[in-house]
Amino acid sequence: MKINDIKVKRLPKSDPKNYHTDKQQVFCIGSKGIPACYGGYETFVEKLTAKRKSEKIRYHVSRIEKDSVRYMYNDAKCFDVNVPVKGSAKAIYYDIAALWHCINYCRARKIKNPVFYIMACRIGPFILPAKKAIDKMGGVLYINPDGHEWKRSKWSKPVRRYWKVSERLMVKNADLLVCDSKNIEKYILKEYGKYKPNTTYISYGADIKESKLSDTDEKFNNWLKANDLEKGKYYLIVGRFVPENNYETMLREFMKADTDKKLAVITTSDRRFKEELEEKTGFQNDNRIKFTGTVYDDELLTKIRECAYGYIHGHEVGGTNPSLLEALGSTKINLLFDVGFNREVAESAALYWNKDNDSLKKAIEKADLMDEAEVLKYGEKSKQRISDYYSWSYIVDQYESLFLGKKIKHKR
């Protein structure tokens, strides 16, 4: 999104050299920037700044863009980083450039005890000089290790090896690793125990909200009609169109399931992967399966979630997944791939399946046979999970305690 397309307060090219403040300066590095258009980290930074409670914190947020603009948004100082490279090196260049921009900004203004919060472990081989500079100014380096980027099949083997090495070096040099999943925290402590990593757990967040769209809303009904769907008579999948999200298993199992409901798949387009799935599963011959494309309208997507009979979640790589939290806050029945990341979030508020033959098929058929009272019970339990442990208000409280050096309070 171009800065001219949004309402923000533009800032001069630089703050005065004698700039100083008694606020805790926190530099958020690694998101594509705010206002958030897409992505988990972007939404996280948007919520962190928009729901800020403490007046003692000043946020600075990097943004990947070609303009050279500084602006205020959600009372956070935002700055652009121009990235001239493409491909897998783009994110690496961006994180390095943004980090050094922030370090030099602090040096020039003699900012005391800054917090640098880097999201993802992309720049491990380049982190040591930056860490030395941060230590010299009395700052701290906090890192969110994300969720097993080195396992993602979209990367070639050399790139995956890089991600693994980079993760190790980021863990080694971090003052603190902020894990958004208890399972990720356990993995870090076990895998890199020799470095004695300092970790804490703060989850990703979500809000329970009802769509403002009515059942008769034209936009919603046009989406249903365009995809040959009916309210309450479809299962839903929302997620990146990648193999580790188990699309092959989900499609195969749905095709076998004895259900009169349809399957709406909201995802990005990858023609090569889709053709591969067509060849392996023959899903194109099942008229219940509807690939609907993407939906970027937040109100419409919430309405689609609310009106689905059930949500099927196949993610097996990553930490606390944003689309899972959104589903738990909107859809009554959730059928989740049985992996630690997902089970720790939903606990008993969902049905679980694995890659075994007929596992998901049986879960779908079980969900189909539930009476209204049982469906409502699952919906209430899933929303309670979000309300109790994943609300953005609760998550922001925890982050502000962390940045201000206070003890983080976890609910039991």
C-alpha positions as CSV (number, residue, x, y, z in Angstrom):
1,M,0.0,0.0,0.0
2,K,1.4,3.4,-1.0
3,I,1.6,6.0,1.8
4,N,-0.4,8.4,-0.3
5,D,-3.4,6.0,-0.1
6,I,-3.7,6.2,3.6
7,K,-4.3,8.9,6.2
8,V,-1.2,9.4,8.3
9,K,0.7,12.2,9.9
10,R,3.9,12.8,7.8
11,L,7.1,13.5,9.7
12,P,10.1,15.5,8.7
13,K,13.1,13.5,7.3
14,S,14.7,13.3,10.7
15,D,14.1,14.1,14.3
16,P,16.4,16.8,15.9
17,K,19.8,15.5,16.8
18,N,19.2,16.4,20.5
19,Y,16.0,14.3,20.5
20,H,15.4,12.7,23.8
21,T,12.5,11.3,25.7
22,D,11.8,9.5,29.0
23,K,9.7,6.9,27.1
24,Q,10.9,3.4,26.5
25,Q,11.9,3.2,22.8
26,V,10.8,0.0,21.1
27,F,11.9,-0.8,17.6
28,C,9.8,-3.4,15.7
29,I,11.7,-5.0,12.8
30,G,10.6,-7.7,10.4
31,S,7.0,-7.0,9.6
32,K,6.1,-5.5,6.2
33,G,4.8,-2.4,8.0
34,I,1.6,-0.8,9.2
35,P,-1.2,-0.1,8.3
36,A,-1.5,-3.9,8.0
37,C,-2.8,-5.2,4.7
38,Y,-2.0,-8.9,5.2
39,G,0.2,-11.2,7.2
40,G,0.5,-12.3,10.8
41,Y,3.4,-10.0,11.9
42,E,1.8,-7.0,10.2
43,T,-1.5,-7.6,12.1
44,F,0.5,-8.2,15.3
45,V,2.3,-4.8,15.0
46,E,-1.0,-3.1,14.1
47,K,-2.7,-4.4,17.2
48,L,0.3,-3.8,19.4
49,T,0.4,-0.1,18.5
50,A,-3.4,0.5,18.1
51,K,-4.2,-1.1,21.5
52,R,-1.3,0.5,23.4
53,K,-2.2,1.2,27.0
54,S,1.0,2.5,28.5
55,E,2.1,6.1,27.7
56,K,5.6,5.1,28.7
57,I,6.3,3.4,25.4
58,R,7.2,4.8,22.0
59,Y,7.1,2.3,19.1
60,H,9.1,2.6,15.9
61,V,8.0,0.4,13.0
62,S,9.9,-0.5,9.8
63,R,8.0,-0.7,6.5
64,I,9.2,-2.3,3.3
65,E,8.5,0.2,0.5
66,K,10.2,2.3,-2.2
67,D,9.2,5.7,-0.8
68,S,11.4,7.5,1.6
69,V,8.7,8.7,4.1
70,R,8.5,9.0,7.8
71,Y,5.0,9.1,9.3
72,M,3.0,8.6,12.5
73,Y,0.4,5.8,12.6
74,N,-1.2,4.5,15.8
75,D,1.2,7.0,17.5
76,A,4.1,4.9,16.3
77,K,6.9,6.3,14.3
78,C,7.1,4.5,11.0
79,F,9.9,4.6,8.4
80,D,10.4,3.0,5.0
81,V,13.2,0.7,3.9
82,N,13.9,0.5,0.2
83,V,14.9,-3.1,-0.8
84,P,16.6,-3.3,-4.2
85,V,17.0,-7.2,-4.2
86,K,14.4,-9.8,-5.1
87,G,13.8,-13.5,-4.1
88,S,14.6,-15.2,-0.9
89,A,17.3,-12.6,-0.2
90,K,14.8,-9.7,-0.1
91,A,13.6,-10.4,3.5
92,I,17.2,-10.8,4.7
93,Y,18.3,-7.5,3.2
94,Y,15.2,-5.8,4.6
95,D,15.8,-7.0,8.2
96,I,19.5,-6.1,8.1
97,A,18.8,-2.6,6.7
98,A,16.0,-1.9,9.1
99,L,18.0,-3.0,12.1
100,W,21.0,-0.8,11.3
101,H,18.7,2.1,10.5
102,C,17.3,1.8,14.1
103,I,20.7,1.3,15.6
104,N,22.1,4.4,13.9
105,Y,18.9,6.3,14.9
106,C,19.6,5.5,18.5
107,R,23.3,6.4,18.3
108,A,22.6,9.8,16.7
109,R,20.0,10.7,19.4
110,K,21.8,9.0,22.3
111,I,18.7,7.0,23.2
112,K,19.2,5.0,26.3
113,N,18.3,1.3,26.8
114,P,16.4,0.8,23.5
115,V,14.5,-2.5,22.8
116,F,15.0,-4.1,19.4
117,Y,12.3,-6.6,18.7
118,I,13.1,-8.7,15.5
119,M,10.3,-10.9,14.2
120,A,11.7,-14.1,12.6
121,C,15.2,-15.6,12.5
122,R,16.3,-14.5,9.1
123,I,19.6,-12.7,9.7
124,G,21.6,-15.0,12.0
125,P,24.9,-14.9,10.0
126,F,24.8,-11.1,10.2
127,I,23.6,-10.5,13.7
128,L,26.8,-10.4,15.7
129,P,28.0,-6.9,14.7
130,A,24.5,-5.5,15.4
131,K,24.4,-7.3,18.8
132,K,27.7,-5.7,19.8
133,A,26.4,-2.2,18.8
134,I,23.2,-2.8,20.8
135,D,25.1,-3.9,23.8
136,K,27.4,-0.9,23.6
137,M,24.4,1.5,23.9
138,G,22.8,-0.5,26.7
139,G,20.0,-1.9,24.5
140,V,18.5,-5.4,24.4
141,L,17.8,-7.7,21.5
142,Y,14.5,-9.6,21.6
143,I,13.7,-12.1,18.9
144,N,10.5,-13.9,17.9
145,P,11.7,-17.2,16.5
146,D,8.6,-17.8,14.5
147,G,7.8,-21.5,13.7
148,H,10.3,-23.8,11.9
149,E,10.8,-21.7,8.7
150,W,13.5,-24.2,7.7
151,K,10.8,-26.9,7.4
152,R,8.8,-25.1,4.8
153,S,8.7,-26.9,1.4
154,K,8.6,-23.7,-0.6
155,W,12.4,-23.3,0.0
156,S,15.1,-25.2,-1.8
157,K,17.4,-27.4,0.3
158,P,20.2,-24.8,0.4
159,V,17.8,-22.1,1.5
160,R,16.4,-24.4,4.2
161,R,19.9,-25.1,5.4
162,Y,20.4,-21.3,5.6
163,W,17.3,-20.8,7.7
164,K,18.4,-23.5,10.2
165,V,21.8,-22.0,10.6
166,S,20.3,-18.5,10.9
167,E,17.9,-19.7,13.5
168,R,20.7,-21.2,15.6
169,L,22.7,-17.9,15.4
170,M,19.7,-15.7,16.3
171,V,19.0,-17.9,19.3
172,K,22.7,-17.8,20.4
173,N,22.8,-14.0,20.3
174,A,19.4,-13.0,21.6
175,D,18.9,-11.5,25.0
176,L,15.4,-13.0,25.0
177,L,13.4,-15.2,22.7
178,V,9.7,-14.4,22.7
179,C,7.9,-17.6,21.6
180,D,4.3,-17.4,20.5
181,S,3.8,-21.1,21.1
182,K,4.6,-23.2,24.2
183,N,5.7,-25.9,21.8
184,I,8.1,-23.6,20.0
185,E,9.5,-22.6,23.4
186,K,10.1,-26.2,24.3
187,Y,11.8,-26.8,21.0
188,I,14.1,-23.8,21.4
189,L,15.1,-24.9,24.9
190,K,15.8,-28.5,23.8
191,E,17.4,-27.9,20.4
192,Y,19.7,-25.1,21.6
193,G,20.2,-26.0,25.3
194,K,23.9,-25.6,25.0
195,Y,23.4,-21.8,24.6
196,K,21.2,-21.6,27.7
197,P,18.6,-19.5,25.8
198,N,16.5,-17.1,27.8
199,T,12.8,-17.5,26.7
200,T,9.4,-16.4,27.5
201,Y,5.9,-17.2,26.1
202,I,3.5,-14.6,24.7
203,S,1.0,-15.9,22.2
204,Y,-0.4,-14.3,19.1
205,G,-3.8,-12.7,19.6
206,A,-7.3,-12.6,18.3
207,D,-10.6,-10.9,19.0
208,I,-14.1,-12.4,19.1
209,K,-16.2,-10.4,16.8
210,E,-19.4,-10.7,14.9
211,S,-19.5,-9.6,11.3
212,K,-21.5,-6.5,10.6
213,L,-22.9,-8.2,7.5
214,S,-26.4,-9.6,7.8
215,D,-27.5,-13.0,6.3
216,T,-29.2,-11.1,3.5
217,D,-26.2,-8.8,2.7
218,E,-25.6,-8.6,-1.0
219,K,-21.8,-8.9,-0.8
220,F,-22.1,-12.2,1.2
221,N,-24.8,-13.6,-0.9
222,N,-23.0,-12.8,-4.1
223,W,-20.0,-14.7,-2.8
224,L,-22.2,-17.7,-1.9
225,K,-23.9,-17.6,-5.3
226,A,-20.6,-17.2,-7.2
227,N,-19.2,-20.3,-5.5
228,D,-22.5,-22.4,-5.5
229,L,-22.6,-22.5,-1.7
230,E,-25.4,-22.2,0.9
231,K,-25.2,-20.7,4.4
232,G,-24.4,-23.3,7.0
233,K,-23.9,-26.1,4.4
234,Y,-20.1,-25.8,3.7
235,Y,-16.9,-26.7,5.4
236,L,-14.2,-24.1,5.1
237,I,-10.4,-24.0,4.7
238,V,-8.4,-20.8,4.9
239,G,-4.7,-20.7,4.6
240,R,-1.6,-20.4,2.4
241,F,-1.6,-22.8,-0.5
242,V,1.5,-24.8,0.5
243,P,2.1,-28.6,1.0
244,E,2.8,-28.3,4.7
245,N,-0.7,-27.2,5.3
246,N,-1.8,-30.7,4.2
247,Y,-4.1,-29.8,1.3
248,E,-3.6,-33.2,-0.3
249,T,-4.8,-35.0,2.9
250,M,-7.7,-32.6,3.4
251,L,-8.9,-33.0,-0.2
252,R,-8.6,-36.8,-0.3
253,E,-10.4,-37.2,3.0
254,F,-13.2,-34.8,2.2
255,M,-13.8,-36.6,-1.1
256,K,-14.2,-39.9,0.9
257,A,-16.5,-38.4,3.5
258,D,-20.2,-39.2,3.5
259,T,-21.4,-35.6,3.7
260,D,-23.8,-33.6,1.6
261,K,-22.0,-30.4,2.6
262,K,-19.5,-28.7,0.3
263,L,-15.9,-27.5,0.9
264,A,-14.9,-23.9,0.3
265,V,-11.2,-23.4,0.0
266,I,-10.1,-19.7,0.4
267,T,-6.4,-19.5,-0.6
268,T,-4.0,-17.9,-2.9
269,S,-3.5,-19.2,-6.4
270,D,-0.6,-21.5,-7.2
271,R,-1.4,-23.1,-10.6
272,R,1.5,-25.6,-10.4
273,F,0.6,-26.9,-6.9
274,K,-3.1,-27.0,-7.9
275,E,-2.4,-29.0,-11.0
276,E,-0.3,-31.4,-8.9
277,L,-3.2,-31.9,-6.5
278,E,-5.6,-32.4,-9.3
279,E,-3.3,-35.2,-10.7
280,K,-2.9,-36.8,-7.2
281,T,-6.4,-36.6,-5.9
282,G,-8.8,-35.9,-8.8
283,F,-10.6,-33.4,-6.6
284,Q,-11.7,-31.5,-9.7
285,N,-14.2,-34.3,-10.4
286,D,-15.9,-33.8,-7.0
287,N,-18.4,-30.9,-7.5
288,R,-18.6,-30.4,-3.7
289,I,-15.1,-28.9,-3.7
290,K,-14.9,-25.1,-4.5
291,F,-11.7,-23.2,-4.8
292,T,-13.0,-19.6,-4.2
293,G,-9.8,-17.6,-4.5
294,T,-8.8,-15.1,-1.8
295,V,-11.0,-12.8,0.3
296,Y,-9.3,-9.7,1.6
297,D,-12.5,-8.0,2.9
298,D,-12.2,-8.6,6.6
299,E,-16.0,-8.2,7.3
300,L,-16.8,-10.6,4.5
301,L,-14.3,-13.2,5.6
302,T,-15.7,-13.0,9.2
303,K,-19.2,-13.6,7.8
304,I,-18.0,-16.6,5.7
305,R,-16.4,-18.1,8.9
306,E,-19.5,-17.5,10.9
307,C,-21.8,-19.2,8.4
308,A,-19.5,-22.2,7.7
309,Y,-20.7,-25.5,9.2
310,G,-17.2,-26.3,10.2
311,Y,-13.6,-25.1,9.7
312,I,-10.8,-27.6,8.7
313,H,-7.2,-26.6,9.7
314,G,-4.3,-28.5,8.3
315,H,-1.3,-26.4,9.4
316,E,1.6,-28.5,10.8
317,V,4.5,-26.0,10.7
318,G,4.6,-22.8,12.7
319,G,3.6,-21.5,16.1
320,T,0.2,-20.1,17.1
321,N,-1.5,-19.7,13.8
322,P,-3.6,-16.5,13.2
323,S,-6.1,-18.2,11.0
324,L,-6.7,-20.9,13.7
325,L,-7.4,-18.2,16.3
326,E,-9.8,-16.4,13.9
327,A,-11.6,-19.7,13.3
328,L,-12.0,-20.4,17.0
329,G,-13.4,-17.0,17.5
330,S,-15.9,-17.3,14.6
331,T,-16.7,-20.9,13.6
332,K,-18.5,-23.3,15.9
333,I,-17.0,-26.6,14.9
334,N,-13.2,-26.7,14.2
335,L,-11.4,-29.8,12.9
336,L,-7.7,-29.4,13.5
337,F,-4.6,-31.3,12.4
338,D,-3.3,-33.0,15.5
339,V,0.0,-31.4,16.2
340,G,1.2,-29.7,19.4
341,F,0.8,-26.1,18.1
342,N,-2.9,-26.6,17.3
343,R,-3.8,-28.7,20.4
344,E,-2.2,-26.3,22.8
345,V,-4.5,-23.5,21.4
346,A,-7.8,-25.3,21.2
347,E,-7.5,-28.0,23.8
348,S,-10.9,-29.7,24.1
349,A,-12.7,-27.1,22.0
350,A,-12.1,-28.9,18.7
351,L,-12.0,-32.2,16.9
352,Y,-8.6,-33.6,15.8
353,W,-7.4,-35.6,12.9
354,N,-4.1,-36.9,11.5
355,K,-2.6,-38.2,8.3
356,D,-3.9,-41.8,8.9
357,N,-6.3,-43.1,6.3
358,D,-9.9,-42.1,7.1
359,S,-8.9,-40.0,10.1
360,L,-10.3,-36.7,8.8
361,K,-13.1,-38.5,6.9
362,K,-14.4,-39.8,10.3
363,A,-14.0,-36.4,11.9
364,I,-16.1,-34.8,9.2
365,E,-18.8,-37.5,9.5
366,K,-18.8,-37.1,13.3
367,A,-19.3,-33.4,13.0
368,D,-22.1,-33.9,10.5
369,L,-24.0,-36.1,13.0
370,M,-23.8,-33.5,15.9
371,D,-27.1,-32.1,17.1
372,E,-27.6,-28.4,17.5
373,A,-26.8,-28.4,21.3
374,E,-23.5,-30.2,20.7
375,V,-22.5,-27.8,17.9
376,L,-23.3,-24.8,20.1
377,K,-21.3,-26.3,23.0
378,Y,-18.2,-26.5,20.8
379,G,-18.7,-23.0,19.6
380,E,-19.0,-21.7,23.2
381,K,-15.8,-23.6,24.3
382,S,-13.8,-22.3,21.4
383,K,-14.8,-18.7,21.9
384,Q,-14.0,-19.1,25.6
385,R,-10.5,-20.2,24.7
386,I,-10.0,-17.0,22.7
387,S,-11.5,-14.8,25.4
388,D,-9.5,-16.3,28.2
389,Y,-6.1,-16.7,26.7
390,Y,-5.7,-15.0,23.3
391,S,-7.5,-11.7,23.4
392,W,-5.4,-8.8,21.9
393,S,-6.0,-6.8,25.1
394,Y,-4.4,-9.6,27.1
395,I,-1.5,-10.0,24.7
396,V,-0.7,-6.3,24.6
397,D,-0.7,-6.2,28.4
398,Q,2.0,-9.0,28.3
399,Y,4.1,-7.2,25.7
400,E,4.0,-3.9,27.5
401,S,5.1,-5.6,30.8
402,L,8.0,-7.2,28.9
403,F,9.1,-3.9,27.2
404,L,8.9,-2.0,30.5
405,G,10.8,-4.6,32.4
406,K,7.9,-5.8,34.5
407,K,7.0,-9.4,35.4
408,I,4.7,-10.9,32.8
409,K,1.5,-12.3,34.3
410,H,0.3,-15.5,32.7
411,K,-3.2,-16.9,33.3
412,R,-3.2,-20.5,34.6
